[in-house]
Amino acid sequence: MECLVCDRIEKIKRGENPYFVREMNTGYVVIGDHQRIPGYTVFLCKECATELHYLAPDFRQEFLREMSLVAEAVHKAFNADKMNYALLGVGSGLHMHWHLYPRHAGDTPKPGPVWQLGKELHEPEYLPTPEQLEELKAKLNAELEKLIEA
């Protein structure tokens, strides 16, 4: 069975993933495919591991530090009221990756997690246009650049 996250990473390496924002030491920053929550970002771990505790200690610490940096950049780039973080896995190996949602008051019908939106999170109408995607990537990359230089 193939790993969906490894497939996405291979597309990044070949220059075929339009959602790619930036490579970090431990992962790849990508804009989420669907933007029901504007600024939704994913941080893909470079290691195809299922759990944080399976990572070598130094790599794990750096992965968590970088995720935190990416989350801060998302917060600033998209003026979040609150950030939601979810470490999930997908594919045959359940390759872990962070989902980072910049939340705003009223972005869901009632207060609570984005998961209450169900299939609405992945409706085709929330796929960004190429222009919107470039704008999202530029905003996020600009904030990442500021934080990395600091």
SULDAWO-V885582 format. One record per residue. RES is the residue in one small letter. SS is DSSP state (~ for helix, > for strand, _ for the rest). D_FIRST is the distance of its C-alpha to the first C-alpha in whole Angstrom. Layout:
BEGIN
res:ss:d_first
RES:SS:D_FIRST
RES:SS:D_FIRST
END
This chain:
BEGIN
res:ss:d_first
m:_:0
e:_:4
c:_:7
l:~:9
v:~:12
c:~:11
d:~:11
r:~:15
i:~:16
e:~:16
k:~:17
i:~:20
k:~:21
r:_:21
g:_:23
e:_:22
n:_:21
p:_:25
y:_:24
f:>:24
v:>:27
r:>:27
e:>:26
m:_:27
n:_:27
t:_:24
g:>:22
y:>:22
v:>:24
v:>:23
i:>:25
g:_:24
d:_:23
h:>:25
q:_:28
r:_:30
i:_:31
p:_:32
g:_:31
y:_:28
t:>:26
v:>:22
f:>:22
l:>:19
c:>:19
k:_:18
e:_:17
c:_:13
a:_:15
t:_:15
e:_:19
l:~:22
h:~:23
y:~:21
l:_:22
a:_:25
p:~:28
d:~:29
f:~:26
r:~:26
q:~:29
e:~:29
f:~:26
l:~:28
r:~:31
e:~:29
m:~:27
s:~:31
l:~:32
v:~:30
a:~:31
e:~:35
a:~:34
v:~:33
h:~:35
k:~:38
a:~:37
f:_:36
n:_:39
a:_:37
d:_:39
k:>:37
m:>:33
n:>:30
y:>:27
a:>:24
l:>:22
l:>:18
g:>:15
v:>:12
g:_:8
s:_:6
g:_:8
l:_:11
h:>:12
m:>:16
h:>:18
w:>:22
h:>:23
l:>:27
y:>:29
p:>:33
r:>:35
h:_:38
a:_:40
g:_:40
d:_:36
t:_:35
p:_:38
k:_:38
p:_:38
g:_:34
p:_:31
v:~:29
w:~:27
q:~:30
l:~:29
g:~:26
k:~:25
e:~:28
l:~:26
h:~:24
e:_:27
p:~:27
e:~:30
y:~:29
l:>:27
p:_:30
t:_:31
p:~:31
e:~:34
q:~:34
l:~:30
e:~:32
e:~:35
l:~:32
k:~:31
a:~:35
k:~:36
l:~:33
n:~:33
a:~:37
e:~:37
l:~:34
e:~:37
k:~:40
l:~:38
i:~:37
e:~:40
a:_:42
END
